[in-house]
Structure formats: structure tokens, C-alpha cells
């Protein structure tokens, strides 16, 4: 299959799927079938693209045959293809969960088209080759998240969505300011050309480039929920049904971190003397504040929401250390956390559906009533905490080793401390939700959804599927470690990227 087609398929498949679902508006059964077909196709397209970049290192195409840097460039390397494959895996899992885990009204009136358009936006962010289209794809993500988070129109959803949109509009304004300044400095927005321009021996625009890097760090820091820009996240992600929040919580903040890694290895290399020490502090505070917030919560989904913030700190830690091993650790940890966080949200959704609450005080005894779900939770939770030999352990081991080699002893100590507190908060969920008897006063007065064995196994299927991938990564981590190392190598050595996107300039 031509590389050009492999690059546009991750964009066209969800777009066509969304349009077809809209054509069958209010016909839930047809939308379900079409969405399932395109979810599988999107995952397959990501796998094929990953195979191609493993062979060619970098692939690119120019939309409309306009040569770079004048046209719209699409480019993929190991990192972007790996993110797309991981997104395809959780997209399929969330789709399967939605068949029983989301009410028919939401599925009929826009859930599937919005989910597919959101996936199109993720593909665009990962594949775009210029800054302006990066902004456009993030705006598509914002619009789709706004619509999905508010789908159903409950009071809690609308309140959380308003907070999410307000702060993300501010982020968009900062990004647009940074993009405009970048164009005024260099007369181009193509990432490959900018990468060559900022590496010129006599760089005349260093102070202004430092200002641009602050705009991008702040804008994408808001979208990634790093400290102190995270306060919108725990107020938003627990409000919608889990079939909506699981995909957004599992993936969207990692797309923000992916973009920071991409830009600070491609464009802002001359400003690292100032930015890297700042990122070290931000990574440590993001880990600490996130895990302390999680430990203080008494709601299943709010605890998981705060842990998103904490885990973002680990991903930023790899960028802050800025060595090949550290960046490889960040890439590994991003893939691991997308899978684990999505799985834990799906598990919280099963519990909330069964007992009609996610409050720890009103829950209990799940271990006796649903032992299979308890096993699924404890294995996912241990992986999140990083206990050996889980997938989380290998990612944290790579980051800790990189930190020790770089002399970042305080940052490594913070990361190890946060792992212990993460294990504590996961134990807290286990004790309160699964192990303790349910309070008698709650048990007598509450309604419990009757268990339909077939329906229950349909909810368990995507959770079991994701857990299988998580356990495979933990037990047999070497393939993903090697992929992460290759991705880090390409991030630090940009020649294959620039030579592929701008072959004429490379020849000159």
C-alpha cells in the first residue's frame, strides 16, 4: 500500500465513518454497526502505518501535491504511529463498552459521530507537519470534547464542560499567539523547515524564540494538565458517562504531552538551558500535587481524574531530563498510561452502573458479588502504581534510571515517593469499593441494577481485552522498549524527518 494512502487513511476513515453515522441519524443500530466497522479499520490503518515507519523511519506526503513548505504536510514517525495504534486499541475497547455501558439516547443522538471525529482530530495532531494545522486539529479536539462532555445535558456535565471549554479557549489563544510570533520570525510554519531555521549557526531571534517556547509550554501545558494548569481536569472528567470520559481521560492529556515532546525536540532546542530546569520543577510538582489530590478524594472517578495529573508528571519528567533513555521512558509511559487509565475508568463505569454511585462511602462488597471485576481492577491498579513486573514498573524504571544517570536525584526521589502514594490510593479504592462490606444503611435504601450475565460479560470484554494488552506489555516489555528507544532516537536526530519532508533542501 502506498505511503501516501497510509498517511491519509487515519484521517479519512473516521471522517467517512462520522458522515455515514450522521446519515443514519436516530437509527442507533445502523450507527452502531458503522462505528464498529470504522473503529476496526482505524486500528488496522494505525498498525499498517506503524509497520511502514519501522521500515522507512519517516514517511510524509504533501496534500494536493503542493511542495513543502508551501502546502499541507502530513508526516509520521515511530512516535506518532505508536500513539495512533494505542489510540486505536482504546477506541475499540471504548466502543465495545458503549454497546452496554451507554444509554441508547446518547448513542442515537451523536455519540458515535463525535467519537469518530475526535479520533480524526487525534490522527491530525499526530500526523500534521505544520504548526497552523496543529492548532486546527487541536480546535477540532476541543469542539468534539465539548460536545461529548455535554452530551445528555445534565447539570453536572454542563458545569464541568463550561470549565473545560473556558480554560481551553485560553490555551488556544496562547497557542495562536505563539504561532503568529513564530511566523513573523521565520516566515514559515512547516515543522521541518522551522527545525532547520532554528539550527542555523548564527541565530538572530533567540530571545523571541524563548518567548514563543513559553507560549507553547503554557498552551499545551493547559491541554496536558501540568502544574499549575490542571484545575479544569478533575472538575470535568468525572461528570459524563464513562463511555465518554474513558477515551477522553485516557488519551487527550497524553496528546498534549506528545505535542510538547515533539516541539521541544524539534524546534526549541536553543532554549533548553532555561526550559529544562523549569520542566524539572513542573514535573515534580505535577506528580506531587496530582497524587496528593487523589489521596484526598472519596469518589472513585475523582481519584482516577487526579491520578491523570500525577501520571502526566512522569511523562514530563522524561522530557525534562532530555536524554535518549529518558525520552524512551516517556514514550513507554505514555503508551502504558493510555491503556491503564482507560481500563480503570471503564472499571469505575461498571461499578457505577451496578450500584448507581461512585462514592467510596456508599460502596462496598464488590469483591463478593463480582469477583471477576475485582481481579480486573487489582491488576490494572497495580500496573498504574508501577509494581513489578507490570507495565508501569518498566516505564518508571526507565525514567528513574535516566534521572540517576543525569544527576536528577531529587526528581527521581519524588517519582518514587509518588509511586508509593499511588499504591496507597489504589489500595484505598480496593478497601472501600471491593473489600469492605457495603454499609447496611446504604444497602437497605439503595437501588442496585439487576445483573444480566450476558450484559455483564459484554461490559467485561473490553476491560479484559485492555488488561490482556497491559499484562503482555508487563511480562514481555522488550518490543515496546525497543520501539520507545527508536522513537527517542528519531526525536533527538531530526535528519530523517527533515530529509523526508524537505528532500530538495536536504540535497542542497
For each residue, the residues with C-beta under 8 A, 3 or more apart:
1: 5 6 48
2: 5 6
3: 6 7 52 56 59 60 61
4: 7 8 61
5: 1 2 8 9
6: 1 2 3 9 45 48 49 52 59 76
7: 3 4 10 49 59 60 61 74 75 76 127
8: 4 5 11 12 61 74
9: 5 6 12 13 45 48 49
10: 7 13 14 42 45 46 49 84 120 123 126 127
11: 8 14 15 74 120 123 124 127
12: 8 9 15 16
13: 9 10 16 17 38 41 42 45
14: 10 11 17 18 38 42 116 117 119 120 123
15: 11 12 18 19 116 117 120
16: 12 13 19 20 38
17: 13 14 20 21 34 35 37 38 39 41 42 112 113 116
18: 14 15 21 22 112 113 114 116 117 120
19: 15 16 22 23 113
20: 16 17 23 24 34 38
21: 17 18 24 25 31 34 35 112 113 116
22: 18 19 25 113
23: 19 20
24: 20 21 27 30 31 34
25: 21 22 109
26: 108 109
27: 24 30 31 108
28: 31 32 104 107 108
29: 32 33
30: 24 27 33 34
31: 21 24 27 28 34 35 107 108 112 113
32: 28 29 35 36 99 107 112
33: 29 30 36 37
34: 17 20 21 24 30 31 37 38 112
35: 17 21 31 32 38 39 95 112 115 116
36: 32 33 39 40 95
37: 17 33 34 40 41
38: 13 14 16 17 20 34 35 41 42 116
39: 17 35 36 42 43 88 91 92 95
40: 36 37 43 44 92
41: 13 17 37 38 44 45
42: 10 13 14 17 38 39 45 46 88 91 119 123
43: 39 40 46 47 85 88 89 91 92
44: 40 41 47 48 88
45: 6 9 10 13 41 42 48 49 84 88
46: 10 42 43 49 50 81 84 85 87 88
47: 43 44 50 51 85 88
48: 1 6 9 44 45 51 52
49: 6 7 9 10 45 46 52 53 59 76 81 84
50: 46 47 53 54 78 81 82 84 85
51: 47 48 54 55
52: 3 6 48 49 55 56 59 76 81
53: 49 50 56 57 58 59 76 77 78 80 81
54: 50 51 78 483 486
55: 51 52
56: 3 52 53 59
57: 53 77 78 490 496 500
58: 53 75 76 77 490 496 497 500 501
59: 3 6 7 49 52 53 56 75 76 500
60: 3 7 68 73 74 75 76 129 500 501
61: 3 4 7 8 73 74 75
62: 65 66 67 68 71 72 73 74
63: 66 71 72 73 74
64: 71 72
65: 62 71
66: 62 63 70 71 72
67: 62 70 71 504
68: 60 62 71 73 129 190 192 193 501 502
69: 73 130 188 189 190 192 193 502
70: 66 67
71: 62 63 64 65 66 67 68
72: 62 63 64 66 129 130 133
73: 60 61 62 63 68 69 128 129 130 190 191 192 501
74: 7 8 11 60 61 62 63 127 128 129
75: 7 58 59 60 61 80 127 128 129 191 192 497 500 501
76: 6 7 49 52 53 58 59 60 80 81 84 126 127
77: 53 57 58 80 81 487 490 496 497
78: 50 53 54 57 81 82 483 486 487 490
79: 82 83 258 261 262 331 487 490 491
80: 53 75 76 77 83 84 126 127 258
81: 46 49 50 52 53 76 77 78 84 85 126
82: 50 78 79 85 86 331 335 483 484 487
83: 79 80 86 87 122 126 254 255 258 334 335
84: 10 45 46 49 50 76 80 81 87 88 122 123 126 127
85: 43 46 47 50 81 82 88 89
86: 82 83 89 90 334 335 338 339
87: 46 83 84 90 91 119 122 123 251 338
88: 39 42 43 44 45 46 47 84 85 91 92
89: 43 85 86 92 93 339 466 469
90: 86 87 93 94 246 247 250 251 338 339 342 466
91: 39 42 43 87 88 94 95 115 119 247
92: 39 40 43 88 89 95 96 462 465
93: 89 90 96 97 342 343 346 462 463 465 466
94: 90 91 97 98 115 243 246 247 342 346 462
95: 35 36 39 91 92 98 99 115 462
96: 92 93 99 458 461 462 465
97: 93 94 100 101 102 242 243 246 346 349 459 462 463
98: 94 95 101 102 107 111 243
99: 32 95 96 102 458
100: 97 455 458 459
101: 97 98 241 242 243 346 349 350 353 459
102: 97 98 99 106 107 111 241 243 244
103: 106 107 152 241
104: 28 107 108
105: 108 109 152
106: 102 103 109 110 111 151 152 241 243 244
107: 28 31 32 98 102 103 104 111 112
108: 26 27 28 31 104 105 111
109: 25 26 105 106 151
110: 106 113 114 147 151
111: 98 102 106 107 108 114 115 148 151 243 244
112: 17 18 21 31 32 34 35 107 115 116
113: 17 18 19 21 22 31 110 116 117
114: 18 110 111 117 118 144 147 148 151
115: 35 91 94 95 111 112 118 119 144 148 247
116: 14 15 17 18 21 35 38 112 113 119 120
117: 14 15 18 113 114 120 121 140 144
118: 114 115 121 122 140 141 144 145 148 247 248
119: 14 42 87 91 115 116 122 123
120: 10 11 14 15 18 116 117 123 124 140
121: 117 118 124 125 137 138 140 141 144
122: 83 84 87 118 119 125 126 141 251 255
123: 10 11 14 42 84 87 119 120 126 127
124: 11 120 121 127 128 133 136 137 140
125: 121 122 128 134 137 138 141 255 258 259
126: 10 76 80 81 83 84 122 123 255 258
127: 7 10 11 74 75 76 80 84 123 124
128: 73 74 75 124 125 133 134 137
129: 60 68 72 73 74 75 133 190 191 192 501
130: 69 72 73 133 134 189 190 191
131: 134 135 179 182 189 191 194
132: 135 136 179 189
133: 72 124 128 129 130 136 137
134: 125 128 130 131 137 138 259
135: 131 132 138 139 172 175 176 179
136: 124 132 133 139 140
137: 121 124 125 128 133 134 140 141
138: 121 125 134 135 141 142 172 175 223 259
139: 135 136 142 143 172
140: 117 118 120 121 124 136 137 143 144
141: 118 121 122 125 137 138 144 145 252 255
142: 138 139 145 146 165 168 169 172
143: 139 140 146 147
144: 114 115 117 118 121 140 141 147 148
145: 118 141 142 148 149 164 168 248 252
146: 142 143 149 150 161 164 165
147: 110 114 143 144 150 151
148: 111 114 115 118 144 145 151 240 244 248
149: 145 146 157 160 161 164 236 239 240 244 245 248
150: 146 147 153 157 158 161 240
151: 106 109 110 111 114 147 148 157 240 244
152: 103 105 106 157 240 241
153: 150 157 158
154: 157 158 239
155: 158 159
156: 159 160 239
157: 149 150 151 152 153 154 160 161 239 240
158: 150 153 154 155 161 162
159: 155 156 162 163 235 239
160: 149 156 157 163 164 235 236 237 238 239 240
161: 146 149 150 157 158 164 165 236 239
162: 158 159 165 166
163: 159 160 166 167 232 235 236
164: 145 146 149 160 161 167 168 232 235 236
165: 142 146 161 162 168 169
166: 162 163 169 170 232
167: 163 164 170 171 222 229 231 232
168: 142 145 164 165 171 172 222 223 232
169: 142 165 166 172 173
170: 166 167 173 174 222
171: 167 168 174 175 218 219 220 222 223
172: 135 138 139 142 168 169 175 176 219
173: 169 170 176 177
174: 170 171 177 178 215 216 218 219 222
175: 135 138 171 172 178 179 215 216 219 220
176: 135 172 173 179 180
177: 173 174 180 181 215
178: 174 175 181 182 212 215 216 219
179: 131 132 135 175 176 182 183 189
180: 176 177 183 184
181: 177 178 184 185 208 211 212 215
182: 131 178 179 185 186 189 194 212
183: 179 180 186 187 188 189
184: 180 181
185: 181 182 205 208 209 212
186: 182 183 193 194 197 198 205
187: 183
188: 69 183 193 194 197
189: 69 130 131 132 179 182 183 194
190: 68 69 73 129 130 193 194 501 502
191: 73 75 129 130 131 194 195 262 266 267 501
192: 68 69 73 75 129 195 196 497 498 500 501 502
193: 68 69 186 188 190 196 197 502 505
194: 131 182 186 188 189 190 191 197 198 266 267
195: 191 192 198 199 266 267 494 497 498
196: 192 193 199 200 498 502 505
197: 186 188 193 194 200
198: 186 194 195 203 209 267 268 269 270
199: 195 196 203 269 270
200: 196 197 203
201:
202:
203: 198 199 200 206 209 270
204:
205: 185 186 208 209
206: 203 209 210 270 271
207: 210 211
208: 181 185 205 211 212
209: 185 198 203 205 206 212 213 268 270 271
210: 206 207 213 214 271 274
211: 181 207 208 214 215
212: 178 181 182 185 208 209 215 216 268
213: 209 210 216 217 264 267 268 271 275
214: 210 211 217 218
215: 174 175 177 178 181 211 212 218 219
216: 174 175 178 212 213 219 220 260 263 268
217: 213 214 220 221 260 275 278 279
218: 171 174 214 215 221 222 229
219: 171 172 174 175 178 215 216 222 223
220: 171 175 216 217 223 224 256 259 260 263
221: 217 218 224 226 229 256 260 282
222: 167 168 170 171 174 218 219 225 229 232 256
223: 138 168 171 219 220 252 253 255 256 259
224: 220 221 253 254 256 257 259 260 312 316
225: 222 229 230 232 233 253 256 286 308 309 312
226: 221 229 230 282 283 286 309 312 313 316
227: 230 282 285 286 289 290 309 313
228: 231 285 289
229: 167 218 221 222 225 226
230: 225 226 227 233 234 286 289 290 309 312
231: 167 228 234 235
232: 163 164 166 167 168 222 225 235 236
233: 225 230 236 237 253 305 308 309
234: 230 231 237 238 293 302 305 306 309
235: 159 160 163 164 231 232
236: 149 160 161 163 164 232 233 239
237: 160 233 234 240 245 248 249 301 305 308
238: 160 234 245 299 301 302 304 305 358
239: 149 154 156 157 159 160 161 236 245
240: 148 149 150 151 152 157 160 237 244 245
241: 101 102 103 106 152 244 245 349
242: 97 101 245 246 301 345 346 348 349 352
243: 94 97 98 101 102 106 111 246 349
244: 102 106 111 148 149 151 240 241 247 248
245: 149 237 238 239 240 241 242 248 249 301 345
246: 90 94 97 242 243 249 250 342 345 346 349
247: 90 91 94 115 118 244 250 251 342
248: 118 145 148 149 237 244 245 251 252
249: 237 245 246 252 253 304 305 308 341 342 345
250: 90 246 247 254 338 339 341 342 345
251: 87 90 122 247 248 254 255 338 342
252: 141 145 223 248 249 255 256
253: 223 224 225 233 249 256 257 308 312
254: 83 224 250 251 257 258 312 315 334 337 338
255: 83 122 125 126 141 223 251 252 258 259
256: 220 221 222 223 224 225 252 253 259 260
257: 224 253 254 260 261 312 315 316 319 330 334
258: 79 80 83 125 126 254 255 261 262 334
259: 125 134 138 220 223 224 255 256 262 263
260: 216 217 220 221 224 256 257 263 264 316 319
261: 79 257 258 264 265 318 319 327 330 331 491
262: 79 191 258 259 265 266 491
263: 216 220 259 260 266 267 268
264: 213 260 261 267 268 269 272 275 319
265: 261 262 269 327 491 492 494
266: 191 194 195 262 263 269 491 494 497
267: 191 194 195 198 213 263 264
268: 198 209 212 213 216 263 264 271 272 275
269: 198 199 264 265 266 272
270: 198 199 203 206 209
271: 206 209 210 213 268 274 275
272: 264 268 269 275 276 322
273: 276 277
274: 210 271 277 278
275: 213 217 264 268 271 272 278 279
276: 272 273 279 280 320 321 322
277: 273 274 280 281
278: 217 274 275 281 282
279: 217 275 276 282 283 316 319 320
280: 276 277 283 284 317 320 321 408 411
281: 277 278 284 285
282: 221 226 227 278 279 285 286 313 316 320
283: 226 279 280 286 287 313 314 316 317 319 320 411
284: 280 281 287 288 313 317 410 411 414
285: 227 228 281 282 288 289 313
286: 225 226 227 230 282 283 289 290 309 310 312 313 316
287: 283 284 290 291 310 313 314 317 414 415 418
288: 284 285 291 292 310 313 414 417 418
289: 227 228 230 285 286 292 293 309 310
290: 227 230 286 287 293 294 306 307 308 309 310 311 312 313 418
291: 287 288 294 295 306 307 310 418 421 422 425
292: 288 289 295 296 421
293: 234 289 290 296 297 306 309 310
294: 290 291 297 303 304 306 307 310 421 422 425
295: 291 292 421 424 425 428
296: 292 293
297: 293 294 302 303 306
298: 302 359 360 361
299: 238 302 303 358 359 360
300: 303 304 348 351 352 358 359 360 363 429 433
301: 237 238 242 245 304 305 345 348 352 358
302: 234 238 297 298 299 305 306 358
303: 294 297 299 300 306 307 425 428 429
304: 238 249 294 300 301 307 308 341 344 345 348
305: 233 234 237 238 249 301 302 308 309
306: 234 290 291 293 294 297 302 303 309 310
307: 290 291 294 303 304 310 311 341 384 422 425
308: 225 233 237 249 253 290 304 305 311 312 341
309: 225 226 227 230 233 234 286 289 290 293 305 306 312 313
310: 286 287 288 289 290 291 293 294 306 307 313 314 418 422
311: 290 307 308 314 315 333 337 341 384
312: 224 225 226 230 253 254 257 286 290 308 309 315 316
313: 226 227 282 283 284 285 286 287 288 290 309 310 316 317 415 418
314: 283 287 310 311 317 318 330 333 337 395 396 399 415
315: 254 257 311 312 318 319 330 333 334 337
316: 224 226 257 260 279 282 283 286 312 313 319 320 330
317: 280 283 284 287 313 314 320 321 326 329 330 399 403 411 415
318: 261 314 315 321 326 327 328 329 330 331 333 399 402
319: 257 260 261 264 279 283 315 316 322 326 327 330
320: 276 279 280 282 283 316 317 326 408 411
321: 276 280 317 318 326 399 402 403 406 408 411
322: 272 276 319 326 327
323: 326 327 402 405 406
324: 327 328 485 488 489 492
325: 328 329 398 401 402 405 488
326: 317 318 319 320 321 322 323 329 330 398 399 402 403 406 488
327: 261 265 318 319 322 323 324 330 331 487 488 491 492
328: 318 324 325 331 332 398 481 484 485 487 488
329: 317 318 325 326 332 333 395 396 398 399 401 402 484
330: 257 261 314 315 316 317 318 319 326 327 333 334 399
331: 79 82 261 318 327 328 334 335 483 484 487 488
332: 328 329 335 336 394 395 398 477 480 481 484
333: 311 314 315 318 329 330 336 337 392 395 396 398 399
334: 83 86 254 257 258 315 330 331 337 338
335: 82 83 86 331 332 338 339 473 480 484
336: 332 333 339 340 383 391 392 394 395 470 473
337: 254 311 314 315 333 334 340 341 384 392 395
338: 86 87 90 250 251 254 334 335 341 342
339: 86 89 90 250 335 336 342 343 391 466 469 470 473
340: 336 337 343 344 380 383 384 391 392 470
341: 249 250 304 307 308 311 337 338 344 345 384
342: 90 93 94 246 247 249 250 251 338 339 345 346 466
343: 93 339 340 346 347 376 380 463 466 467 470
344: 304 340 341 347 348 377 380 381 384
345: 242 245 246 249 250 301 304 341 342 348 349
346: 93 94 97 101 242 246 342 343 349 350 459 462 463 466
347: 343 344 350 351 373 376 377 380 463
348: 242 300 301 304 344 345 351 352 358
349: 97 101 241 242 243 246 345 346 352 353 459
350: 101 346 347 353 354 370 373 459 460 463
351: 300 347 348 354 355 358 363 366 373 433
352: 242 300 301 348 349 355 356 357 358
353: 101 349 350 356 449 459
354: 350 351 366 370 448 449 451
355: 351 352 362 363 366 446 448 449
356: 352 353 446 447 448 449
357: 352 362 363 446
358: 238 299 300 301 302 348 351 352 363
359: 298 299 300 362 363
360: 298 299 300 363 428 429 432 433
361: 298 432 439 442
362: 355 357 359 439 442 446
363: 300 351 355 357 358 359 360 366 432 433 438
364: 432 433 435 436 437 438 439 442
365: 368 369 434 436 437 438
366: 351 354 355 363 369 370 373 374 433 434
367: 370 371 374 434 435
368: 365 371
369: 365 366
370: 350 354 366 367 373 374 456
371: 367 368 374 375
372: 375 376 460
373: 347 350 351 366 370 376 377 460 463
374: 366 367 370 371 377 378 434
375: 371 372 378 379
376: 343 347 372 373 379 380 460 463 464 467
377: 344 347 373 374 380 381 429 430 433 434
378: 374 375 381 382 430 434
379: 375 376 382 383 467 470 471
380: 340 343 344 347 376 377 383 384 466 467 470
381: 344 377 378 384 385 426 429 430
382: 378 379 385 387 390 392 423 426
383: 336 340 379 380 386 387 390 391 392 470 474
384: 307 311 337 340 341 344 380 381 392 422 426
385: 381 382 390 392 419 422 423 426
386: 383 390 392 393 395 396 419 422
387: 382 383 390 392 393 423
388: 393
389: 393 394 474 475 477
390: 382 383 385 386 387 393 394 470 471 474
391: 336 339 340 383 394 395 470 471 473 474 477
392: 333 336 337 340 382 383 384 385 386 387 395 396 474
393: 386 387 388 389 390 396 397 474
394: 332 336 389 390 391 397 398 473 474 477 481
395: 314 329 332 333 336 337 386 391 392 398 399
396: 314 329 333 386 392 393 399 400 415 419
397: 393 394 400 401
398: 325 326 328 329 332 333 394 395 401 402 481 484
399: 314 317 318 321 326 329 330 333 395 396 402 403 412 415
400: 396 397 403 404 412 415 416
401: 325 329 397 398 404 405
402: 318 321 323 325 326 329 398 399 405 406
403: 317 321 326 399 400 406 408 409 411 412 415
404: 400 401 407 408 409 412
405: 323 325 401 402
406: 321 323 326 402 403
407: 404
408: 280 320 321 403 404 411 412
409: 403 404 412 413
410: 284 413 414
411: 280 283 284 317 320 321 403 408 414 415
412: 399 400 403 404 408 409 415 416
413: 409 410 416 417
414: 284 287 288 410 411 417 418
415: 287 313 314 317 396 399 400 403 411 412 418 419
416: 400 412 413 419 420
417: 288 413 414 420 421
418: 287 288 290 291 310 313 414 415 421 422
419: 385 386 396 415 416 422 423
420: 416 417 423 424
421: 291 292 294 295 417 418 424 425
422: 291 294 307 310 384 385 386 418 419 425 426
423: 382 385 387 419 420 426 427
424: 295 420 421 427 428
425: 291 294 295 303 307 421 422 428 429
426: 381 382 384 385 422 423 429 430
427: 423 424 430 431
428: 295 303 360 424 425 431 432
429: 300 303 360 377 381 425 426 432 433 434
430: 377 378 381 426 427 433 434 435
431: 427 428 434 435 436
432: 360 361 363 364 428 429 435 436
433: 300 351 360 363 364 366 377 429 430
434: 365 366 367 374 377 378 429 430 431
435: 364 367 430 431 432
436: 364 365 431 432
437: 364 365
438: 363 364 365 442 443
439: 361 362 364 442 443
440: 443 444
441: 444 445
442: 361 362 364 438 439 445 446
443: 438 439 440 446
444: 440 441
445: 441 442
446: 355 356 357 362 442 443
447: 356
448: 354 355 356
449: 353 354 355 356
450:
451: 354 455 456
452: 455 456
453: 456 457
454: 457 458
455: 100 451 452 458 459
456: 370 451 452 453 459 460
457: 453 454 460 461
458: 96 99 100 454 455 461
459: 97 100 101 346 349 350 353 455 456 462 463
460: 350 372 373 376 456 457 463 464
461: 96 457 458 464 465
462: 92 93 94 95 96 97 346 459 465 466
463: 93 97 343 346 347 350 373 376 459 460 466 467
464: 376 460 461 467 468
465: 92 93 96 461 462 468 469
466: 89 90 93 339 342 343 346 380 462 463 469 470
467: 343 376 379 380 463 464 470 471
468: 464 465 471 472
469: 89 339 465 466 472 473
470: 336 339 340 343 379 380 383 390 391 466 467 473 474
471: 379 390 391 467 468 474 475
472: 468 469 475 476
473: 335 336 339 391 394 469 470 476 477 480
474: 383 389 390 391 392 393 394 470 471 477
475: 389 471 472
476: 472 473 479
477: 332 389 391 394 473 474 480 481
478: 481 482
479: 476 482 483
480: 332 335 473 477 483 484
481: 328 332 394 398 477 478 484 485
482: 478 479 485 486
483: 54 78 82 331 479 480 486 487
484: 82 328 329 331 332 335 398 480 481 487 488
485: 324 328 481 482 488 489
486: 54 78 482 483 489 490
487: 77 78 79 82 327 328 331 483 484 490 491
488: 324 325 326 327 328 331 484 485 491 492
489: 324 485 486 492 493
490: 57 58 77 78 79 486 487 493 494 496 497
491: 79 261 262 265 266 327 487 488 494
492: 265 324 327 488 489
493: 489 490 496
494: 195 265 266 490 491 497 498
495: 498 499 506
496: 57 58 77 490 493 499 500
497: 58 75 77 192 195 266 490 494 500 501
498: 192 195 196 494 495 501 502 505 506
499: 495 496 502 503 506
500: 57 58 59 60 75 192 496 497 503
501: 58 60 68 73 75 129 190 191 192 497 498
502: 68 69 190 192 193 196 498 499 505 506
503: 499 500 506 507
504: 67 507 508
505: 193 196 498 502 508
506: 495 498 499 502 503
507: 503 504
508: 504 505
